[in-house]
Amino acid sequence: MSKAKKTLLRVKTESINLGVSVYRDFINLAHHNGIYKEIDFSKYGYLEYVLFAECLNLFENLGYDQLTEIIDEIEDTFSKIVT
């Protein structure tokens, strides 16, 4: 499993456990699906900013297409678990 995928899975898990929207906010920003939602940073604390920064940092070594593929893999895996 790639470092990027591990990072996103960890952020997704942390977001669920903390009851915050860091993972979803990043997905809405990085994975263009035609819908843009403004991020409400007023609900973020230090940990949420760090998690969001880790996600943004993935663009340093990966392009949009690569990151989108990883996001799609994660979303597909979770949608199969839920259904």
Secondary structure by P-SEA (a helix, b strand, c coil): ccaaaaaaaaaaaaaaaacccaaaaaaaacccccbbbbbccccccaaaaaaaaaaaaccccccaaaaaaaaaaaaaaaaaaac
